[in-house]
Amino acid sequence: MAKKPQDVLGNTSLTQFDVCIVGSGAGGGTAAHVLTAGGKNVLVLEAGPNLYPDLDKAKPITTLHSNDELKYESRNLIDQISMLEPRTFRFDEGSAAAVNADVNLLPRAVGGAFQHADCKTPRFTAVDFLLKTKMEAAISANPGLAVPGFGSDAASANFADWPFTYDDLEPFYSEAEQLYGVQGDTSNPFASPVRSKPYPMPPGVPMYLSLVIKAGAEMTTFFGSPLHPHPFPAAITSQFYDDRPPCVDCGLCSGFGCPNNAKGSPAVTTLRKALLSGRCQLRYNAHVSRLVNTGTHVTGVEYFDGQGSLQTATADAFILAASPIESARLCFLSGSNGDALGNSSGQVGRNLMFHFQTNVNAFLPNRVHGQRGRAVTHGLSDFRGVMPGGAEIRVLDDGGTPRVAMGGICEFGGPQGLPITEDGETYAFSLGVRYGQALKDVMRDAPLGQHLFGMIMQAEDAPQLTNRVDLDPTVQDVFGLPVPRVTYKNHPYETQARTFYAPFMHQILTNAGGTHVFTAPCDALLGGPPTSRHILGTLRMGSDPATSVLNPQGRFHDVDNLYACDGSTFVTSGGWNPTLTIMAVALKIAHGIAGTQPG
């Protein structure tokens, strides 16, 4: 009996491929499913390891994920090891970049980073796809309205409309919710009412701390109107769905893989469907180093396998889905004469966006039980800055002056209970409580793990040409390749939104019974890169080849058989968790390649 090739899943007999996808996460896993269902033979190359040994078998899925705090937080189970694959960071192009251990590292494994998240999946609204047009209309209709990044300040930002609308993407949103198993309801008044299908599942059991903050929000008014807390949609089962059991609310959700596959990771949903089709081969521990190309056509990819040997794979077409930082990096590694592949617009690597997070916390006298639940079960969309229905920008009367503040959705959360790596580090190194009765008392009382709770606003970043990814001229990774250099600085567009909304967030937590309310510094203002894991832009879509990298179908303007379908395609970052939109855009692009329609 022939020995199974090492680090390979799926149909190992395939030798010719219609499409090769770099990355197996939200974009790549989604595209693999659509393409194989459409009759294409697909090769997926994944840089990370595989934690699902039987993923290509019809029997129930086994997983190596668990609730082991040290495995994830200290031993880099699926995270990049920054000493081997560093990244460098700087605030502006006039400064020298320095190696930084946390330049928006994403988990790297079969199925991508979504398995490591708590799988929140709100949709963008109609405004998000037409932000430039809608904002300019609001400014025109409201004399005196000034918004950083628009009008006389437009040169500092690079806003543009997406090349399609919410209505164009809606069928793919619905397909994504069905494929990944999203729980939710339609109680959020700021979400678009346009839906072709209901949520597959109702919301699961609410967390206690979410109900406490919800009560505080309902006691808080915003410009004379009550706030509207609502269940947070998430790709986590609340009942048996697609052969996966319901979530048991074990608590260790954000930052952990799911031990019973209740989370809708691409690995256990779309990627598995692709592998079971017989038309997909997945090679993991495969670190892609270059796209072999003529300048206008890609002929193959080179990658280092798990043994460190350089291999080559060929296909008729290629899709980048390695994350915005790594997809842009590959374009630079594959270019010539010092420029990136597909960069006639000069936009490759530019318009890098995260989400400008505002984290407001407080202490509750009684225990919040943050370790019981799905990390986040409720949120608040009033601070996104759109009108109910999400079709228009909200202009507020701020003391007689028109005001726009494009913040984002707020998550209600608390500590999951990480007594070693989170609480213990704070007690030992920040508070100096390291031994004896004092340590026993603080571990018993758990002031951080059991009494801290708060809100995180995922606010929109302004796209800027100066916020970018390129190659560091001196630092190399373990494979001898130049590492990504990230240049990023916040814009007044997002910093002013934080200044505007933070007091309201303070009021909500105070009304919820919180004490010692504070805004936690959790972004680039601290002197380092953003700690958000929402990475967007770098290969933006658009109809004009002079101002965009990809066409509306996701193909490079300059390269006839190269596509992208991860967060790099985003034109603006929106004020919502981005993964469902990554999936929906990937579905749109993949259906276009396959010539099929959304299911």
FITI-902934 format. One line per 10 residues: number of its first residue (from 0); their letters; for each residue x, z, y of C-alpha. Coordinates in Angstrom, 3 decimals, always signed. Layout:
NUM	a	X Z Y; ...
//
This chain:
0	makkpqdvlg	+0.000 +0.000 +0.000; +1.414 -1.045 +3.372; +2.282 +1.779 +5.727; +0.133 +1.944 +8.851; +2.110 +1.001 +11.971; +3.181 +3.989 +14.004; +1.187 +4.920 +17.121; -1.524 +2.310 +16.518; -5.298 +2.667 +16.212; -7.959 +0.082 +15.430
10	ntsltqfdvc	-7.499 -3.273 +13.769; -3.781 -3.403 +13.014; -4.027 -6.950 +11.651; -4.752 -8.462 +15.061; -1.821 -10.465 +16.423; -3.468 -12.646 +19.079; -5.461 -11.210 +21.975; -7.802 -12.591 +24.581; -7.222 -9.633 +26.908; -4.539 -6.951 +27.196
20	ivgsgagggt	-5.554 -3.767 +29.076; -2.946 -1.374 +30.478; -4.566 +2.070 +30.334; -7.352 +3.540 +28.187; -9.192 +5.781 +30.670; -12.366 +5.407 +32.699; -11.608 +1.822 +33.691; -9.663 +0.595 +30.679; -11.836 +2.218 +28.012; -14.967 +0.880 +29.682
30	aahvltaggk	-13.586 -2.648 +29.891; -12.422 -2.568 +26.249; -15.948 -1.795 +25.059; -17.600 -4.567 +27.083; -15.003 -7.172 +26.124; -15.082 -6.426 +22.389; -18.884 -6.381 +22.428; -18.663 -9.787 +24.101; -16.554 -11.193 +21.268; -13.073 -10.821 +22.769
40	nvlvleagpn	-10.034 -9.548 +20.890; -8.511 -6.783 +22.985; -5.148 -5.004 +23.018; -5.043 -1.658 +24.846; -1.689 -0.146 +25.812; -1.727 +3.585 +26.578; +1.327 +5.475 +27.843; +0.186 +8.860 +26.573; -0.298 +10.478 +23.156; -3.413 +10.504 +20.976
50	lypdldkakp	-5.377 +13.724 +20.457; -8.069 +12.073 +18.326; -6.486 +11.285 +14.911; -9.639 +9.687 +13.445; -10.850 +7.867 +16.525; -10.946 +4.517 +14.750; -12.802 +5.892 +11.706; -16.577 +5.940 +11.192; -16.500 +9.602 +10.146; -17.081 +12.388 +12.700
60	ittlhsndel	-14.408 +12.569 +15.376; -11.739 +15.224 +15.010; -9.798 +16.380 +18.026; -6.693 +18.400 +18.796; -8.295 +19.739 +21.992; -9.028 +23.466 +22.177; -9.406 +26.379 +24.610; -5.682 +27.225 +24.538; -4.671 +28.070 +28.106; -0.929 +27.822 +27.518
70	kyesrnlidq	-1.206 +24.471 +25.747; -2.657 +22.814 +28.837; -1.403 +24.856 +31.752; +2.180 +25.539 +30.616; +3.132 +23.131 +27.837; +1.983 +19.790 +29.280; -0.136 +18.817 +26.300; -1.344 +15.617 +27.970; +0.203 +15.832 +31.434; +3.137 +13.810 +32.661
80	ismleprtfr	+6.387 +15.750 +32.535; +7.638 +15.530 +36.085; +11.274 +16.042 +35.134; +11.153 +12.878 +33.004; +8.803 +10.833 +35.184; +9.177 +12.178 +38.719; +7.487 +10.889 +41.833; +8.646 +11.195 +45.418; +6.617 +12.039 +48.497; +6.887 +11.800 +52.269
90	fdegsaaavn	+4.491 +12.006 +55.206; +5.594 +8.858 +57.013; +7.872 +5.883 +56.594; +10.405 +7.326 +59.015; +11.092 +10.289 +56.735; +13.117 +10.508 +53.548; +11.033 +10.961 +50.408; +11.826 +13.870 +48.116; +11.060 +14.459 +44.461; +7.883 +16.516 +44.177
100	advnllprav	+6.579 +17.943 +40.905; +2.958 +17.391 +41.891; +2.451 +14.003 +43.501; -1.062 +13.644 +42.137; -0.088 +13.715 +38.522; -2.908 +12.708 +36.215; -3.233 +13.629 +32.546; -1.969 +10.785 +30.397; -3.450 +10.363 +26.910; -5.693 +8.141 +24.833
110	ggafqhadck	-8.993 +8.213 +26.732; -7.392 +8.951 +30.088; -7.772 +11.792 +32.561; -11.555 +12.190 +32.264; -11.114 +14.250 +29.082; -9.214 +16.785 +31.198; -11.925 +16.986 +33.888; -15.328 +18.646 +34.021; -16.824 +15.153 +34.121; -18.888 +15.254 +37.331
120	tprftavdfl	-20.552 +11.868 +37.871; -22.524 +11.398 +41.102; -23.163 +7.862 +42.290; -21.984 +6.524 +45.627; -24.791 +5.649 +48.046; -25.644 +2.445 +49.909; -23.699 +3.631 +52.983; -20.484 +3.944 +50.977; -20.363 +0.219 +50.226; -21.137 -0.836 +53.825
130	lktkmeaais	-19.438 +1.967 +55.731; -17.734 -0.201 +58.369; -20.908 -2.095 +59.209; -23.084 +1.030 +59.189; -20.638 +3.014 +61.331; -20.297 +0.264 +63.900; -24.102 +0.041 +64.096; -24.366 +3.808 +64.605; -21.762 +3.717 +67.383; -23.538 +0.813 +69.074
140	anpglavpgf	-26.913 +2.586 +68.945; -25.597 +5.922 +70.245; -23.708 +5.745 +73.562; -21.009 +8.375 +73.648; -20.582 +8.490 +69.868; -16.881 +8.385 +68.989; -15.569 +8.337 +65.425; -11.823 +8.428 +64.655; -10.769 +5.196 +62.980; -13.401 +3.090 +64.753
150	gsdaasanfa	-13.747 +1.607 +68.236; -10.638 +2.002 +70.380; -9.002 +3.986 +67.561; -9.611 +1.301 +64.936; -5.935 +0.337 +64.627; -5.104 +3.685 +63.014; -7.381 +3.062 +60.025; -8.252 +0.086 +57.822; -11.956 +0.405 +57.106; -13.776 -2.502 +55.488
160	dwpftyddle	-17.014 -3.111 +53.623; -16.945 -3.510 +49.865; -17.544 -7.089 +48.651; -20.807 -6.019 +46.991; -23.610 -3.548 +47.679; -25.094 -0.525 +45.955; -27.953 -2.696 +44.715; -25.449 -5.112 +43.175; -23.730 -2.249 +41.344; -26.856 -0.282 +40.374
170	pfyseaeqly	-27.401 -1.910 +36.937; -23.805 -1.020 +36.065; -24.279 +2.564 +37.269; -27.222 +2.858 +34.895; -25.253 +1.324 +32.034; -22.371 +3.744 +32.663; -24.706 +6.746 +32.619; -26.120 +5.623 +29.277; -22.712 +4.874 +27.736; -21.089 +8.147 +28.773
180	gvqgdtsnpf	-24.152 +10.385 +28.392; -24.837 +11.785 +31.858; -27.051 +14.820 +32.403; -28.849 +15.153 +35.722; -32.064 +14.845 +37.688; -33.296 +13.150 +40.875; -33.669 +16.250 +43.053; -30.767 +15.344 +45.381; -32.522 +13.906 +48.467; -29.318 +12.236 +49.718
190	aspvrskpyp	-28.795 +10.166 +46.562; -30.142 +6.642 +46.477; -33.696 +6.495 +45.101; -32.945 +3.069 +43.600; -32.487 +3.616 +39.858; -33.278 +1.161 +37.069; -33.066 +3.846 +34.358; -33.549 +7.624 +34.266; -30.725 +9.987 +33.418; -30.185 +10.074 +29.646
200	mppgvpmyls	-30.409 +13.883 +29.574; -31.790 +16.691 +31.731; -29.424 +19.191 +33.383; -27.991 +21.863 +31.108; -28.050 +25.628 +31.575; -27.117 +26.604 +35.177; -24.143 +28.885 +35.759; -24.866 +32.305 +37.252; -22.447 +31.837 +40.132; -24.061 +28.485 +40.962
210	lvikagaemt	-27.447 +30.148 +41.246; -25.949 +32.789 +43.549; -24.469 +30.132 +45.865; -27.658 +28.075 +45.594; -29.621 +31.057 +46.932; -27.130 +31.379 +49.792; -27.487 +27.673 +50.620; -31.277 +27.913 +50.661; -30.966 +30.704 +53.235; -28.746 +28.542 +55.470
220	tffgsplhph	-30.053 +26.024 +57.981; -28.162 +22.938 +59.121; -29.228 +21.608 +62.526; -32.660 +23.134 +62.110; -33.217 +21.898 +58.545; -32.845 +23.749 +55.225; -30.030 +22.781 +52.899; -30.746 +21.093 +49.573; -28.669 +22.408 +46.626; -29.171 +20.433 +43.436
230	pfpaaitsqf	-27.901 +20.151 +39.850; -24.600 +18.281 +39.682; -24.750 +15.195 +37.420; -22.082 +15.282 +34.739; -21.102 +13.254 +31.667; -21.523 +16.302 +29.428; -24.193 +16.477 +26.764; -27.068 +18.908 +27.278; -28.582 +17.861 +23.929; -27.495 +15.827 +20.898
240	yddrppcvdc	-26.538 +12.395 +22.184; -24.855 +9.419 +20.528; -23.621 +11.547 +17.590; -22.152 +14.161 +19.931; -23.414 +17.767 +20.011; -24.676 +19.540 +23.127; -22.265 +21.497 +25.302; -21.992 +25.164 +24.313; -20.857 +26.202 +27.831; -17.638 +27.702 +26.531
250	glcsgfgcpn	-16.295 +27.879 +30.080; -12.878 +26.247 +29.734; -13.927 +22.827 +30.986; -11.983 +21.774 +34.075; -8.366 +21.247 +33.031; -9.130 +21.413 +29.309; -10.112 +18.930 +26.647; -13.421 +19.480 +24.880; -13.169 +20.965 +21.365; -16.603 +19.659 +20.270
260	nakgspavtt	-16.629 +16.302 +22.146; -19.573 +17.228 +24.379; -17.663 +15.777 +27.333; -18.082 +12.036 +27.664; -14.436 +11.095 +27.564; -13.829 +7.346 +27.174; -11.983 +8.239 +23.971; -15.143 +9.436 +22.199; -17.528 +6.946 +23.843; -16.544 +3.461 +25.011
270	lrkallsgrc	-13.022 +3.323 +23.599; -14.223 +4.449 +20.191; -16.949 +1.792 +20.227; -14.273 -0.806 +20.953; -12.048 +0.433 +18.112; -14.934 +0.462 +15.628; -15.850 -3.127 +16.553; -12.857 -4.480 +14.632; -11.799 -6.466 +17.695; -9.606 -3.840 +19.336
280	qlrynahvsr	-6.080 -2.615 +18.738; -4.789 +0.380 +20.673; -1.079 +1.140 +20.928; -0.373 +4.578 +22.356; +2.929 +6.100 +23.502; +3.385 +2.630 +24.994; +4.899 +2.857 +28.483; +4.455 -0.511 +30.219; +7.457 -1.398 +32.352; +6.796 -4.923 +33.592
290	lvntgthvtg	+4.370 -7.809 +33.666; +6.173 -10.984 +32.601; +4.955 -13.675 +34.989; +5.569 -16.954 +36.784; +4.383 -15.557 +40.106; +0.867 -16.942 +39.699; +0.289 -16.387 +35.964; +1.068 -13.469 +33.632; +2.389 -14.401 +30.197; +3.058 -10.979 +28.702
300	veyfdgqgsl	+3.864 -7.324 +29.217; +6.988 -5.408 +28.318; +6.669 -1.800 +27.233; +8.727 +0.994 +25.730; +7.229 +2.243 +22.460; +7.266 +5.812 +21.188; +10.786 +5.374 +19.846; +12.110 +4.113 +23.178; +12.441 +0.504 +22.017; +11.464 -2.306 +24.375
310	qtatadafil	+8.549 -4.395 +23.047; +6.589 -7.379 +24.343; +2.863 -8.091 +24.018; +1.058 -11.303 +24.942; -2.545 -12.212 +25.737; -4.568 -14.792 +27.652; -5.579 -12.351 +30.404; -4.443 -8.917 +31.558; -6.156 -5.928 +33.183; -4.424 -3.108 +35.068
320	aaspiesarl	-6.172 +0.239 +34.523; -3.247 +2.666 +34.694; -4.445 +4.574 +37.831; -3.942 +3.452 +41.452; -0.407 +4.804 +41.698; +0.818 +3.344 +38.398; -1.067 +0.030 +38.700; +0.473 -0.574 +42.130; +3.863 +0.490 +40.808; +3.600 -2.105 +38.026
330	cflsgsngda	+2.956 -4.807 +40.607; +6.180 -3.830 +42.390; +8.133 -3.605 +39.123; +6.861 -7.103 +38.251; +7.519 -8.784 +41.582; +10.434 -10.820 +42.867; +12.584 -10.900 +45.986; +11.786 -7.275 +46.705; +8.039 -7.831 +46.959; +5.169 -6.970 +44.617
340	lgnssgqvgr	+3.381 -9.376 +42.342; +0.169 -10.637 +43.953; +1.060 -9.446 +47.431; +0.514 -12.411 +49.749; -1.821 -10.166 +51.773; +0.793 -7.426 +52.132; -1.876 -4.960 +50.922; -0.491 -4.086 +47.466; +0.106 -0.349 +47.340; -1.529 +0.251 +50.721
350	nlmfhfqtnv	-4.800 +2.004 +51.645; -4.003 +4.866 +49.279; -6.785 +7.450 +49.396; -7.532 +10.819 +47.849; -10.335 +13.173 +48.778; -9.612 +15.622 +51.576; -10.745 +18.800 +49.890; -11.998 +21.812 +51.812; -12.009 +24.905 +49.607; -13.936 +27.891 +51.000
360	naflpnrvhg	-13.883 +31.033 +48.847; -15.247 +34.560 +48.927; -15.407 +37.664 +46.769; -18.658 +38.878 +45.220; -18.961 +42.621 +44.496; -20.532 +41.989 +41.095; -18.988 +39.715 +38.472; -19.558 +35.987 +38.874; -18.901 +35.065 +35.195; -17.036 +31.888 +36.080
370	qrgravthgl	-15.863 +31.566 +32.472; -19.425 +30.981 +31.258; -20.588 +27.441 +31.828; -19.350 +23.947 +32.605; -17.158 +24.851 +35.651; -19.705 +23.260 +38.027; -23.457 +23.009 +37.478; -24.743 +22.712 +41.071; -23.711 +21.172 +44.356; -24.774 +20.265 +47.857
380	sdfrgvmpgg	-24.884 +16.761 +49.380; -26.096 +17.627 +52.907; -22.514 +17.519 +54.180; -21.798 +13.942 +53.098; -23.053 +12.686 +56.469; -25.792 +10.316 +55.305; -29.533 +10.322 +55.831; -31.865 +11.171 +52.921; -31.801 +8.216 +50.551; -28.176 +7.437 +51.427
390	aeirvlddgg	-28.900 +4.159 +53.207; -27.904 +5.161 +56.747; -25.287 +7.309 +58.478; -26.560 +10.617 +59.826; -26.099 +11.020 +63.588; -26.456 +14.645 +64.674; -27.277 +16.010 +68.122; -24.384 +18.389 +68.663; -25.378 +20.130 +71.896; -26.562 +16.914 +73.505
400	tprvamggic	-23.623 +14.886 +72.208; -24.111 +12.498 +69.260; -21.935 +13.485 +66.324; -21.006 +11.885 +62.983; -19.076 +13.819 +60.338; -18.483 +12.035 +57.040; -17.694 +14.938 +54.750; -18.579 +14.958 +51.081; -20.433 +16.532 +48.224; -19.766 +20.260 +47.758
410	efggpqglpi	-19.175 +21.765 +44.328; -20.208 +25.348 +43.563; -17.549 +26.951 +41.379; -15.387 +29.902 +40.485; -12.399 +30.791 +38.305; -12.728 +29.813 +34.662; -10.702 +32.788 +33.571; -7.014 +31.903 +33.243; -5.500 +35.382 +32.948; -1.965 +34.196 +32.179
420	tedgetyafs	-1.172 +31.156 +34.279; -3.508 +31.644 +37.245; -4.458 +35.301 +37.638; -1.266 +36.714 +36.120; +0.979 +34.655 +38.366; -0.892 +35.847 +41.445; -0.814 +39.490 +40.375; +2.869 +39.430 +39.453; +4.438 +37.235 +42.119; +2.059 +37.375 +45.086
430	lgvrygqalk	+0.848 +40.956 +44.808; +3.810 +42.517 +42.995; +1.631 +44.101 +40.269; +3.818 +43.645 +37.178; +3.598 +46.694 +34.885; +2.123 +50.137 +34.257; -1.283 +51.492 +35.193; -1.580 +49.194 +38.219; -1.305 +46.125 +35.992; -3.811 +47.563 +33.501
440	dvmrdaplgq	-6.281 +48.264 +36.285; -6.020 +44.844 +37.864; -6.351 +43.058 +34.503; -9.408 +45.170 +33.699; -11.073 +44.701 +37.075; -10.091 +40.998 +37.270; -10.658 +40.595 +41.025; -9.689 +36.915 +40.853; -11.054 +35.908 +37.467; -14.385 +37.729 +37.835
450	hlfgmimqae	-15.139 +38.178 +41.527; -13.841 +35.069 +43.322; -16.257 +32.186 +43.871; -16.630 +29.361 +46.353; -17.293 +25.769 +47.331; -15.108 +22.665 +47.360; -16.064 +19.744 +49.604; -14.803 +16.378 +48.330; -14.573 +14.645 +51.696; -13.794 +11.005 +52.333
460	dapqltnrvd	-10.306 +9.886 +53.365; -9.845 +7.102 +55.885; -7.990 +4.139 +54.355; -4.731 +3.553 +56.209; -2.117 +0.843 +55.811; +0.582 +3.479 +56.256; -0.690 +5.533 +53.302; +0.856 +3.705 +50.413; +2.693 +3.483 +47.104; +5.942 +1.582 +46.657
470	ldptvqdvfg	+9.174 +2.064 +44.692; +11.686 +4.755 +45.504; +15.046 +3.107 +46.212; +17.146 +5.783 +44.496; +15.133 +7.872 +42.016; +14.523 +6.577 +38.483; +12.496 +7.848 +35.542; +13.611 +8.480 +31.958; +13.249 +4.758 +31.208; +15.586 +3.788 +34.040
480	lpvprvtykn	+12.745 +2.435 +36.203; +12.278 +3.129 +39.927; +9.638 +5.831 +40.365; +6.582 +5.623 +42.630; +7.158 +6.714 +46.201; +3.999 +8.040 +47.860; +3.672 +8.007 +51.642; +0.589 +9.847 +52.857; -0.664 +11.597 +55.987; -4.155 +12.732 +56.871
490	hpyetqartf	-6.221 +10.989 +59.541; -8.385 +12.719 +62.181; -11.368 +11.037 +60.499; -11.214 +13.569 +57.654; -9.595 +16.522 +59.401; -12.353 +16.601 +62.015; -14.973 +16.564 +59.255; -13.341 +19.658 +57.745; -13.346 +21.435 +61.097; -17.034 +20.630 +61.521
500	yapfmhqilt	-18.326 +21.632 +58.066; -16.127 +24.614 +57.155; -18.122 +27.115 +59.266; -21.328 +26.106 +57.503; -19.614 +26.607 +54.136; -18.512 +30.073 +55.313; -22.121 +30.849 +56.247; -23.450 +29.794 +52.845; -21.080 +32.117 +51.001; -21.825 +34.961 +53.389
510	naggthvfta	-25.561 +34.454 +52.815; -24.843 +34.456 +49.064; -23.428 +37.981 +49.360; -19.768 +37.036 +49.555; -17.209 +39.122 +51.422; -13.737 +38.308 +52.790; -14.683 +34.634 +53.163; -11.671 +32.360 +53.696; -10.686 +28.711 +53.737; -7.971 +28.128 +51.160
520	pcdallggpp	-5.167 +25.699 +52.094; -5.268 +23.101 +49.307; -4.041 +19.814 +50.743; -1.202 +17.954 +52.419; -1.404 +20.212 +55.465; +0.629 +22.679 +53.389; +3.642 +20.395 +53.554; +3.172 +18.529 +50.281; +0.959 +15.927 +48.634; -2.817 +16.338 +48.296
530	tsrhilgtlr	-3.846 +18.403 +45.283; -6.973 +16.331 +44.751; -6.844 +14.356 +41.509; -9.071 +11.636 +42.958; -6.640 +8.749 +43.509; -8.095 +5.577 +45.030; -7.108 +2.343 +46.718; -3.773 +0.409 +46.548; -5.304 -2.845 +45.148; -8.452 -3.145 +47.234
540	mgsdpatsvl	-11.136 -5.721 +46.514; -12.403 -8.199 +49.077; -13.497 -11.762 +49.689; -10.648 -12.610 +52.079; -7.237 -13.117 +50.390; -5.561 -12.309 +53.710; -6.902 -8.742 +53.789; -7.365 -7.799 +50.125; -5.548 -7.951 +46.794; -8.441 -8.559 +44.388
550	npqgrfhdvd	-11.422 -10.867 +44.690; -14.986 -9.493 +44.219; -14.685 -10.153 +40.462; -11.629 -7.896 +40.203; -9.089 -10.712 +39.753; -5.936 -10.927 +41.845; -6.248 -13.567 +44.543; -2.705 -14.705 +43.804; -2.576 -14.467 +39.992; -5.029 -16.482 +37.933
560	nlyacdgstf	-5.263 -14.226 +34.852; -4.586 -10.716 +36.188; -7.333 -8.178 +36.948; -7.594 -4.495 +37.855; -10.467 -2.141 +37.041; -9.364 +1.410 +37.875; -9.655 +3.391 +41.109; -7.166 +1.039 +42.765; -10.020 -1.415 +43.412; -11.760 +0.947 +45.871
570	vtsggwnptl	-12.164 -0.201 +49.482; -13.219 +3.228 +50.769; -13.129 +6.584 +49.014; -16.688 +7.779 +49.612; -17.562 +11.447 +49.646; -18.405 +11.769 +45.973; -16.476 +12.294 +42.736; -15.297 +8.741 +41.952; -15.260 +8.405 +38.156; -18.775 +7.030 +37.624
580	timavalkia	-18.090 +4.406 +40.287; -14.793 +3.500 +38.562; -16.775 +3.027 +35.348; -19.512 +1.002 +37.041; -17.017 -1.300 +38.774; -15.121 -1.713 +35.480; -18.385 -2.675 +33.777; -19.095 -5.249 +36.484; -15.623 -6.752 +36.187; -15.552 -6.748 +32.373
590	hgiagtqpg	-19.016 -8.283 +32.055; -17.841 -11.001 +34.434; -14.845 -11.757 +32.210; -16.917 -11.667 +29.020; -19.853 -13.613 +30.496; -22.327 -10.911 +29.467; -24.967 -8.812 +31.212; -25.212 -5.009 +31.558; -27.056 -3.270 +28.732
//
